[in-house]
Amino acid sequence: MKNLLLVDDDRELVSLLAEFLSLENFNIATEHDGESGLQQALTGNYDLILLDVMMPRMNGFEMLKLLRQKSETPVLMLTAKGDEIDKVLGLEMGADDYLAKPFSERELLARIRAILRRTQHKNSESKNKICHLDIELFPAQQQAVCQDFTIELTGTELLLLEKFLHHPGELFSKAELSEQVLGKKLQPFDRSIDMHLSNLRRKLPARLDGQTRVKNFRGRGYMWLEGNAISKEAS
């Protein structure tokens, strides 16, 4: 059973969601403000955190910022309906996905399962180290090493980088990346892939030759421009 932490000040909603998710075989812990939520999240006991934005004592953005300084536990942000700024800000700060209120229980369950699937990496392929020019990717450790810098990755960033390194020179549309990496169909005005890729670019040091790593073909998608990746067993 997976352990979920639900941090939201709406006690009635928390009670309903906790009951529903328990019936879906999740272990649920709950907190009702950002400070208490952060303390629980930093115990490392959770596979996923469901995090509301507007809360007392510490809002969801502040909690996420402090959490990401010490932990890459997946986070699903619960945002106000139609509030594009909240969605973008959450993704920029390292959230794995967002869900606008009000939402259906089934949609929430689908998002949770999609995030958990893409952050597990327990098959034999994911245990291999992927070497590509100045990058070494260690999926099992959720880390990359580039130019002697160790880079901590969120589960989504890991899957995105892994996808590109396995298929350099191949053009992927945003719709393909959304389905294959995020596990959801691309919705109109959905900037999730753009934001995750922007975060990944920011973490990776610039290439020593000054060339870009990923090119955006406007209206078509993204392509990793370097040569063939080589996979080998991690030592």
C-alpha positions as a Markdown table, in Angstrom:
| # | Residue | x | y | z |
|---|---|---|---|---|
| 1 | Met | 0.0 | 0.0 | 0.0 |
| 2 | Lys | 1.2 | 3.5 | -0.9 |
| 3 | Asn | 1.4 | 6.2 | 1.7 |
| 4 | Leu | -0.2 | 9.5 | 0.8 |
| 5 | Leu | -0.1 | 12.8 | 2.7 |
| 6 | Leu | -3.0 | 15.2 | 2.2 |
| 7 | Val | -2.4 | 18.8 | 3.3 |
| 8 | Asp | -5.5 | 21.0 | 3.0 |
| 9 | Asp | -7.4 | 23.3 | 5.4 |
| 10 | Asp | -10.8 | 22.2 | 4.1 |
| 11 | Arg | -11.5 | 19.6 | 6.8 |
| 12 | Glu | -14.7 | 18.4 | 5.2 |
| 13 | Leu | -13.0 | 17.8 | 1.9 |
| 14 | Val | -10.0 | 16.2 | 3.6 |
| 15 | Ser | -12.4 | 13.8 | 5.4 |
| 16 | Leu | -14.2 | 12.8 | 2.2 |
| 17 | Leu | -11.0 | 12.3 | 0.2 |
| 18 | Ala | -9.3 | 10.4 | 3.0 |
| 19 | Glu | -12.3 | 8.0 | 3.1 |
| 20 | Phe | -12.3 | 7.6 | -0.7 |
| 21 | Leu | -8.6 | 7.0 | -1.0 |
| 22 | Ser | -8.6 | 4.6 | 1.9 |
| 23 | Leu | -11.1 | 2.5 | 0.0 |
| 24 | Glu | -8.7 | 2.5 | -2.9 |
| 25 | Asn | -6.0 | 0.9 | -0.7 |
| 26 | Phe | -3.9 | 3.9 | 0.1 |
| 27 | Asn | -2.7 | 4.8 | 3.6 |
| 28 | Ile | -3.7 | 8.4 | 4.3 |
| 29 | Ala | -2.2 | 10.9 | 6.7 |
| 30 | Thr | -3.7 | 14.4 | 6.9 |
| 31 | Glu | -2.6 | 17.9 | 8.0 |
| 32 | His | -4.5 | 21.2 | 7.8 |
| 33 | Asp | -1.8 | 23.8 | 7.5 |
| 34 | Gly | 1.5 | 24.2 | 5.7 |
| 35 | Glu | 3.8 | 24.2 | 8.8 |
| 36 | Ser | 2.4 | 20.9 | 10.1 |
| 37 | Gly | 2.3 | 19.5 | 6.5 |
| 38 | Leu | 6.0 | 20.3 | 6.0 |
| 39 | Gln | 7.0 | 18.6 | 9.2 |
| 40 | Gln | 5.2 | 15.5 | 8.1 |
| 41 | Ala | 6.4 | 15.6 | 4.5 |
| 42 | Leu | 10.1 | 15.8 | 5.7 |
| 43 | Thr | 9.8 | 12.5 | 7.6 |
| 44 | Gly | 10.2 | 10.8 | 4.2 |
| 45 | Asn | 7.4 | 8.4 | 4.9 |
| 46 | Tyr | 5.2 | 9.3 | 2.0 |
| 47 | Asp | 5.1 | 8.2 | -1.7 |
| 48 | Leu | 3.0 | 11.3 | -2.7 |
| 49 | Ile | 1.8 | 14.6 | -1.3 |
| 50 | Leu | -1.5 | 16.2 | -2.2 |
| 51 | Leu | -1.0 | 19.9 | -1.4 |
| 52 | Asp | -3.5 | 22.6 | -1.4 |
| 53 | Val | -2.4 | 26.2 | -2.2 |
| 54 | Met | -4.4 | 28.4 | 0.1 |
| 55 | Met | -3.8 | 27.4 | 3.7 |
| 56 | Pro | -3.1 | 29.1 | 7.1 |
| 57 | Arg | 0.3 | 29.5 | 8.8 |
| 58 | Met | 2.1 | 28.6 | 5.5 |
| 59 | Asn | 0.6 | 28.4 | 2.1 |
| 60 | Gly | 1.2 | 25.5 | -0.4 |
| 61 | Phe | 3.8 | 27.4 | -2.4 |
| 62 | Glu | 5.9 | 28.2 | 0.7 |
| 63 | Met | 5.6 | 24.6 | 1.8 |
| 64 | Leu | 6.6 | 23.3 | -1.6 |
| 65 | Lys | 9.6 | 25.6 | -1.8 |
| 66 | Leu | 11.0 | 24.5 | 1.5 |
| 67 | Leu | 10.2 | 20.8 | 0.8 |
| 68 | Arg | 12.1 | 20.9 | -2.5 |
| 69 | Gln | 15.2 | 22.1 | -0.7 |
| 70 | Lys | 15.4 | 18.7 | 1.0 |
| 71 | Ser | 13.1 | 16.2 | -0.7 |
| 72 | Glu | 12.0 | 15.2 | -4.2 |
| 73 | Thr | 8.8 | 13.4 | -3.0 |
| 74 | Pro | 6.2 | 13.8 | -5.7 |
| 75 | Val | 3.7 | 16.6 | -5.2 |
| 76 | Leu | 0.2 | 17.0 | -6.7 |
| 77 | Met | -0.9 | 20.6 | -6.3 |
| 78 | Leu | -4.6 | 21.3 | -5.7 |
| 79 | Thr | -5.3 | 24.7 | -7.3 |
| 80 | Ala | -8.2 | 27.1 | -7.6 |
| 81 | Lys | -10.4 | 26.4 | -10.7 |
| 82 | Gly | -9.0 | 28.2 | -13.8 |
| 83 | Asp | -6.2 | 30.0 | -11.9 |
| 84 | Glu | -3.4 | 29.7 | -14.5 |
| 85 | Ile | -0.9 | 31.6 | -12.3 |
| 86 | Asp | -1.2 | 29.0 | -9.5 |
| 87 | Lys | -0.7 | 26.2 | -11.9 |
| 88 | Val | 2.4 | 27.6 | -13.5 |
| 89 | Leu | 3.9 | 28.7 | -10.2 |
| 90 | Gly | 3.4 | 25.3 | -8.7 |
| 91 | Leu | 5.1 | 23.6 | -11.7 |
| 92 | Glu | 8.0 | 26.1 | -11.6 |
| 93 | Met | 8.6 | 25.3 | -8.0 |
| 94 | Gly | 8.8 | 21.6 | -8.6 |
| 95 | Ala | 5.3 | 20.2 | -8.4 |
| 96 | Asp | 4.8 | 17.1 | -10.5 |
| 97 | Asp | 1.2 | 17.9 | -11.5 |
| 98 | Tyr | -1.8 | 20.0 | -10.6 |
| 99 | Leu | -5.5 | 19.5 | -10.4 |
| 100 | Ala | -8.0 | 22.3 | -10.3 |
| 101 | Lys | -10.8 | 22.3 | -7.8 |
| 102 | Pro | -13.6 | 21.2 | -8.0 |
| 103 | Phe | -12.5 | 17.8 | -9.3 |
| 104 | Ser | -14.0 | 14.3 | -9.4 |
| 105 | Glu | -12.7 | 11.6 | -7.2 |
| 106 | Arg | -12.0 | 9.4 | -10.2 |
| 107 | Glu | -9.9 | 12.2 | -11.8 |
| 108 | Leu | -8.0 | 12.6 | -8.6 |
| 109 | Leu | -7.4 | 8.8 | -8.5 |
| 110 | Ala | -6.2 | 8.8 | -12.1 |
| 111 | Arg | -3.7 | 11.6 | -11.5 |
| 112 | Ile | -2.4 | 9.9 | -8.3 |
| 113 | Arg | -1.8 | 6.6 | -10.1 |
| 114 | Ala | -0.1 | 8.3 | -13.0 |
| 115 | Ile | 2.3 | 10.1 | -10.8 |
| 116 | Leu | 3.1 | 7.0 | -8.8 |
| 117 | Arg | 3.7 | 5.0 | -12.0 |
| 118 | Arg | 6.2 | 7.4 | -13.4 |
| 119 | Thr | 8.1 | 7.8 | -10.1 |
| 120 | Gln | 8.7 | 4.1 | -9.2 |
| 121 | His | 11.3 | 3.0 | -11.8 |
| 122 | Lys | 11.6 | -0.5 | -10.5 |
| 123 | Asn | 12.0 | -2.4 | -13.8 |
| 124 | Ser | 15.4 | -3.7 | -14.9 |
| 125 | Glu | 15.8 | -1.0 | -17.5 |
| 126 | Ser | 15.4 | 1.8 | -15.0 |
| 127 | Lys | 18.2 | 0.3 | -12.9 |
| 128 | Asn | 20.7 | 1.0 | -15.7 |
| 129 | Lys | 22.9 | 4.0 | -15.9 |
| 130 | Ile | 22.4 | 6.1 | -19.1 |
| 131 | Cys | 25.5 | 7.8 | -20.3 |
| 132 | His | 25.1 | 10.6 | -22.9 |
| 133 | Leu | 28.1 | 12.9 | -23.6 |
| 134 | Asp | 28.5 | 15.0 | -20.4 |
| 135 | Ile | 25.4 | 13.5 | -18.6 |
| 136 | Glu | 25.2 | 10.3 | -16.5 |
| 137 | Leu | 21.6 | 9.5 | -15.5 |
| 138 | Phe | 21.0 | 7.2 | -12.5 |
| 139 | Pro | 17.2 | 6.4 | -12.6 |
| 140 | Ala | 17.3 | 4.2 | -9.5 |
| 141 | Gln | 18.8 | 7.1 | -7.4 |
| 142 | Gln | 16.7 | 9.7 | -9.2 |
| 143 | Gln | 19.9 | 11.7 | -9.9 |
| 144 | Ala | 22.0 | 12.9 | -12.8 |
| 145 | Val | 25.7 | 13.8 | -12.9 |
| 146 | Cys | 26.7 | 16.5 | -15.4 |
| 147 | Gln | 30.1 | 18.1 | -15.5 |
| 148 | Asp | 30.9 | 16.8 | -12.0 |
| 149 | Phe | 27.6 | 18.3 | -10.6 |
| 150 | Thr | 25.2 | 16.0 | -8.9 |
| 151 | Ile | 21.6 | 17.0 | -9.8 |
| 152 | Glu | 18.6 | 15.9 | -7.9 |
| 153 | Leu | 15.6 | 15.3 | -10.1 |
| 154 | Thr | 11.9 | 15.1 | -9.5 |
| 155 | Gly | 10.2 | 11.9 | -10.8 |
| 156 | Thr | 8.8 | 13.8 | -13.7 |
| 157 | Glu | 12.1 | 15.4 | -14.6 |
| 158 | Leu | 13.8 | 12.0 | -14.5 |
| 159 | Leu | 11.3 | 10.5 | -16.9 |
| 160 | Leu | 11.5 | 13.4 | -19.2 |
| 161 | Leu | 15.3 | 13.3 | -19.3 |
| 162 | Glu | 15.3 | 9.5 | -19.7 |
| 163 | Lys | 12.9 | 9.8 | -22.6 |
| 164 | Phe | 15.2 | 12.3 | -24.4 |
| 165 | Leu | 18.4 | 10.4 | -23.7 |
| 166 | His | 17.0 | 7.2 | -25.1 |
| 167 | His | 15.8 | 9.0 | -28.3 |
| 168 | Pro | 18.2 | 11.7 | -29.2 |
| 169 | Gly | 17.4 | 13.4 | -32.5 |
| 170 | Glu | 13.8 | 12.3 | -32.4 |
| 171 | Leu | 11.0 | 15.0 | -32.4 |
| 172 | Phe | 8.3 | 14.6 | -29.8 |
| 173 | Ser | 5.1 | 16.6 | -29.8 |
| 174 | Lys | 3.8 | 18.0 | -26.5 |
| 175 | Ala | 0.9 | 15.6 | -26.8 |
| 176 | Glu | 3.2 | 12.6 | -27.0 |
| 177 | Leu | 5.3 | 13.8 | -24.1 |
| 178 | Ser | 2.2 | 14.5 | -22.0 |
| 179 | Glu | 0.9 | 11.0 | -22.6 |
| 180 | Gln | 4.2 | 9.1 | -22.4 |
| 181 | Val | 5.8 | 11.1 | -19.5 |
| 182 | Leu | 2.9 | 12.6 | -17.5 |
| 183 | Gly | 0.4 | 9.8 | -18.2 |
| 184 | Lys | -2.4 | 12.2 | -19.3 |
| 185 | Lys | -3.8 | 13.6 | -22.5 |
| 186 | Leu | -2.7 | 17.1 | -23.4 |
| 187 | Gln | -5.4 | 19.6 | -22.6 |
| 188 | Pro | -5.8 | 23.0 | -24.3 |
| 189 | Phe | -3.5 | 25.6 | -22.8 |
| 190 | Asp | -1.8 | 22.9 | -20.7 |
| 191 | Arg | 1.8 | 24.1 | -20.0 |
| 192 | Ser | 2.9 | 21.2 | -17.8 |
| 193 | Ile | 5.5 | 19.8 | -20.2 |
| 194 | Asp | 6.9 | 23.2 | -21.0 |
| 195 | Met | 7.4 | 23.9 | -17.3 |
| 196 | His | 8.9 | 20.6 | -16.4 |
| 197 | Leu | 11.3 | 21.0 | -19.3 |
| 198 | Ser | 12.2 | 24.5 | -18.2 |
| 199 | Asn | 13.0 | 23.2 | -14.7 |
| 200 | Leu | 15.1 | 20.5 | -16.2 |
| 201 | Arg | 17.1 | 22.9 | -18.4 |
| 202 | Arg | 17.7 | 25.2 | -15.4 |
| 203 | Lys | 19.1 | 22.3 | -13.4 |
| 204 | Leu | 21.5 | 21.1 | -16.1 |
| 205 | Pro | 24.8 | 23.0 | -16.6 |
| 206 | Ala | 25.2 | 24.6 | -20.0 |
| 207 | Arg | 27.1 | 22.6 | -22.6 |
| 208 | Leu | 30.8 | 23.5 | -22.8 |
| 209 | Asp | 30.6 | 24.1 | -26.5 |
| 210 | Gly | 27.7 | 26.6 | -26.0 |
| 211 | Gln | 25.2 | 24.5 | -28.0 |
| 212 | Thr | 21.6 | 24.0 | -26.8 |
| 213 | Arg | 20.6 | 20.6 | -25.5 |
| 214 | Val | 16.9 | 20.7 | -26.4 |
| 215 | Lys | 15.4 | 22.6 | -29.3 |
| 216 | Asn | 11.8 | 23.8 | -29.4 |
| 217 | Phe | 10.3 | 23.4 | -32.9 |
| 218 | Arg | 7.4 | 25.9 | -32.6 |
| 219 | Gly | 4.0 | 24.2 | -33.0 |
| 220 | Arg | 5.7 | 20.7 | -33.4 |
| 221 | Gly | 7.4 | 19.8 | -30.2 |
| 222 | Tyr | 10.9 | 19.2 | -28.7 |
| 223 | Met | 14.0 | 17.4 | -29.8 |
| 224 | Trp | 17.2 | 16.5 | -27.9 |
| 225 | Leu | 19.9 | 17.5 | -30.4 |
| 226 | Glu | 22.9 | 15.5 | -29.2 |
| 227 | Gly | 24.1 | 12.1 | -30.5 |
| 228 | Asn | 23.2 | 8.5 | -29.5 |
| 229 | Ala | 22.8 | 7.6 | -25.8 |
| 230 | Ile | 24.6 | 4.6 | -24.5 |
| 231 | Ser | 23.1 | 2.5 | -21.6 |
| 232 | Lys | 25.2 | 0.4 | -19.4 |
| 233 | Glu | 24.7 | -1.3 | -16.0 |
| 234 | Ala | 25.2 | 1.0 | -13.0 |
| 235 | Ser | 28.1 | 0.1 | -10.9 |
